[in-house]
Every structure is written in C-alpha cells, then in structure tokens.
Amino acid sequence: MEHLELTNATQSSDLVKGYPVDTPDQHGFVILGEDTLFLSHFMMFAMPNHQYQVILEIEMPENDRQLYVNDLKEYPNRTHTLANIQEIFPMILPDIGKGGNPAFDNYPYVIHSFPFEMYRGVPIIPEEHAVLLAKSTLTIKKVIAFRHFDMSDTGTYTPNLTYYLFGKGKEAYLCHFVTIGPDFQHEVELAEVPECLTQEELEQGVLISFPALYSYPGQSLPEKSPISDGDHNVIIRGKEGLHTIKVKRTIHFDTTLINMPPDND
C-alpha cells in the first residue's frame, strides 16, 4: 500500500505533541470532488474525539465512486457524506494523522484504510439523509491537513477569514480554517484552479485569506456562507500580492454540529 504523504499544509507539530485521550469512535466526513475524492472531517469543539480538522485525499472502488458521482449529479445541492462503520471499525483520528510522519514509521496503528458507509445528507439529521452504500472500504492516499484545535483560553481567531485551498487536476476546493470556537464549518467548490498555483501546490494544499472578510470574535456567527459565488481577491500564503479565485458553490455550511454541546449521556 502506498505510504501517505505529509504535505506542507499539514501542521506537523500537531502530529507529535500530546493529545487528549481519544476513544474509538465513528467519524463523519463531507465528500468533495469527482475525479479525485477528498474528505473533510465533521468538527465538534465540545467533544474531544472530534476536536480535529482533518482533510484527506482518498480512493474508493470505482463502482462506489461512480455511485457517488451519479447521485451528486442527480442531487447537486445536497451534501454527500461518509463515515467509518462504528460496529466493525471504530477509530481515533490521531491514528490517521500519524500517517506519513517519519516519527511514527514503526507505530503499528496508523490507519491507511477503513470500512465506510456513504450517505446523501448528514447522518446526524435522520430525516435529511439516505444511505447510498452500506459497506465498502476506502484507502487514504494523502493527509492534506491534520490539526488539533487550540482549546486554551488564549486561542485566537485569524484576523481575516482563512481557508485551506487544495485539489487535483482541474478540481479545487476550499475548507474553512478553524482555530477556536464558536466557529463555522464551510466547504466550497471553486469553478477552476487558480492560475497562480502549480499542480504541486494545489495537491499539497495552501492557506488563503480573504482581506475583505473578517473573522468573528465577539460577533454573531454568519447564518449562511460568508463567501458569495463568483470572483474574489485573496492572499495566498507564500505568494506576493492579491490573486483571484472563482467560487462556484458552497457544498456544506454548518454552525450547529461544530458548536454542539457535549453529550453527557
């Protein structure tokens, strides 16, 4: 099996520092892409198992990928998701994050693949989801981003709205860079790959910020996507000046699940 790549966008310091004690759990992900598939983890500030931002490039069997693509074309305005199958493969996210890090080459529990079920909609909202695939197995090709949240009282928001920009081939996506709560989760499809990015930069992932859009400390969270469709000028970390991106659509926007209070049952 191909060894995972640790890219520049991954916060490598987060892979070696101590973690809170995680317990094996089910983890849901937003599916992004068609030719190449990516996953963005459903984040939850109040639940230690889910206090991570994780973006992965994955592969699934071609029949499964085509099932998803066909359903996406039929329901283009629905969020498509998947999750590891809790009954047979509960998992902790650091075992994914350690993949590709030389410090953990001899660590026996790195997760390179896992059995999954796939949905149209978000499973935590039963009336709004349908099971598309009850059981299959995916392979993790690359860890694009892996970060544990700063849960201290000294954590800060980024001054301007900041996103991971990543993709492959002709596909490019944004995921909101989340630091502390309360905040929002947001996945976006771009209409095209920005001209200023090489394919290598796109596949590694870069951080971008919107100089005209501010974060929300002390303010109410946005009720919908703060980024309109169309052209935006952005700052790309490591590149001079402003660069243009073209937003095609919001795939998923959430302020509820990410800020959900802890489950005390």
Long-range contacts (C-beta under 8 A, 24 or more apart in sequence): 1-112, 1-113, 1-139, 2-141, 3-99, 3-100, 4-99, 4-100, 4-110, 4-112, 4-140, 4-141, 4-142, 4-143, 5-100, 5-141, 5-142, 5-143, 6-99, 6-100, 6-101, 6-143, 7-142, 7-143, 7-144, 7-145, 7-203, 7-204, 7-205, 8-204, 8-205, 9-144, 9-145, 9-164, 9-166, 9-204, 9-205, 9-206, 9-207, 10-143, 10-144, 10-145, 10-146, 11-145, 11-146, 11-147, 12-101, 14-97, 14-146, 14-147, 14-148, 15-94, 15-97, 15-98, 15-101, 15-103, 15-104, 15-146, 16-101, 16-103, 17-148, 19-94, 19-148, 20-48, 20-51, 21-48, 22-48, 22-49, 22-92, 22-93, 22-94, 23-49, 23-92, 24-90, 24-91, 24-92, 25-49, 25-50, 25-86, 25-90, 25-91, 25-92, 26-83, 26-84, 26-85, 26-86, 26-90, 27-83, 27-84, 27-91, 27-93, 28-81, 28-82, 28-83, 28-122, 28-123, 28-124, 29-54, 29-56, 29-81, 29-82, 29-83, 30-79, 30-80, 30-81, 30-187, 30-251, 30-252, 31-68, 31-80, 31-81, 31-82, 31-118, 32-173, 32-187, 32-189, 32-251, 33-167, 33-168, 33-171, 33-173, 34-69, 34-72, 34-171, 35-168, 35-169, 35-170, 35-171, 36-167, 36-168, 36-169, 36-171, 37-65, 37-68, 38-144, 38-166, 38-167, 38-173, 39-82, 40-175, 40-185, 40-187, 40-252, 41-93, 42-81, 42-122, 42-185, 42-254, 42-257, 42-258, 43-149, 43-178, 43-185, 43-258, 44-257, 44-258, 44-260, 45-149, 45-151, 45-180, 45-181, 45-182, 45-183, 45-258, 45-259, 46-181, 46-259, 46-260, 46-261, 46-262, 47-260, 47-262, 47-263, 49-92, 49-93, 50-93, 51-148, 51-149, 51-151, 52-93, 52-94, 52-97, 52-146, 52-147, 52-148, 52-149, 53-145, 53-146, 53-147, 53-149, 53-175, 53-177, 53-178, 54-93, 54-96, 54-97, 54-143, 54-145, 54-146, 54-147, 55-143, 55-144, 55-145, 55-146, 55-164, 55-166, 55-175, 55-205, 56-96, 56-140, 56-141, 56-142, 56-143, 56-144, 57-140, 57-141, 57-142, 57-144, 57-168, 57-203, 58-138, 58-139, 58-140, 58-141, 59-138, 59-139, 59-141, 60-116, 60-136, 60-137, 60-138, 60-139, 61-136, 61-137, 64-118, 64-133, 64-136, 67-118, 67-132, 67-133, 68-118, 68-132, 68-133, 71-120, 71-132, 75-120, 78-120, 78-121, 79-121, 79-122, 79-251, 79-252, 80-118, 80-119, 80-120, 80-132, 81-118, 81-119, 81-121, 81-122, 81-123, 81-129, 82-116, 82-117, 82-118, 82-119, 82-133, 82-138, 83-116, 83-117, 83-119, 83-123, 84-114, 84-115, 84-116, 85-114, 85-115, 85-116, 85-117, 85-135, 88-115, 89-114, 89-115, 93-146, 96-140, 96-143, 96-146, 97-143, 97-146, 99-140, 99-143, 100-142, 100-143, 111-140, 112-139, 112-140, 113-137, 113-138, 113-139, 113-140, 114-138, 114-140, 122-257, 124-257, 142-203, 144-204, 144-205, 145-175, 145-205, 149-178, 149-179, 149-180, 149-181, 150-179, 150-180, 151-180, 155-179, 155-180, 156-180, 156-217, 157-183, 157-215, 157-216, 157-217, 158-209, 158-215, 159-209, 159-214, 159-215, 160-209, 160-210, 160-211, 160-213, 160-214, 160-215, 160-235, 161-209, 161-210, 161-213, 161-214, 161-215, 161-226, 161-227, 162-207, 162-208, 162-209, 162-210, 162-215, 163-188, 163-207, 163-208, 163-209, 163-210, 164-205, 164-206, 164-207, 164-208, 165-190, 165-194, 165-197, 165-202, 165-205, 165-206, 165-207, 165-208, 165-236, 165-245, 166-202, 166-203, 166-204, 166-205, 166-206, 167-193, 167-202, 167-203, 168-199, 168-202, 168-203, 169-199, 172-197, 172-202, 173-251, 174-208, 174-227, 174-247, 177-207, 178-258, 181-258, 181-259, 182-221, 182-255, 182-258, 182-259, 183-216, 183-221, 183-255, 183-258, 183-259, 184-221, 184-222, 184-253, 184-254, 184-255, 184-258, 185-252, 185-253, 185-254, 185-255, 185-257, 185-258, 186-225, 186-226, 186-227, 186-250, 186-252, 186-253, 186-254, 187-250, 187-251, 187-252, 187-253, 188-225, 188-227, 188-247, 188-248, 188-249, 188-250, 188-251, 189-247, 189-248, 189-249, 189-250, 189-251, 190-245, 190-246, 190-247, 190-248, 191-246, 191-247, 191-248, 192-246, 194-236, 194-243, 194-244, 194-245, 196-236, 196-239, 196-243, 197-236, 206-236, 206-237, 206-238, 207-236, 207-237, 208-234, 208-235, 208-236, 208-237, 208-245, 209-234, 209-235, 209-237, 210-234, 210-235, 211-235, 211-242, 221-255, 221-259, 222-255, 223-255, 224-253, 225-250, 225-253
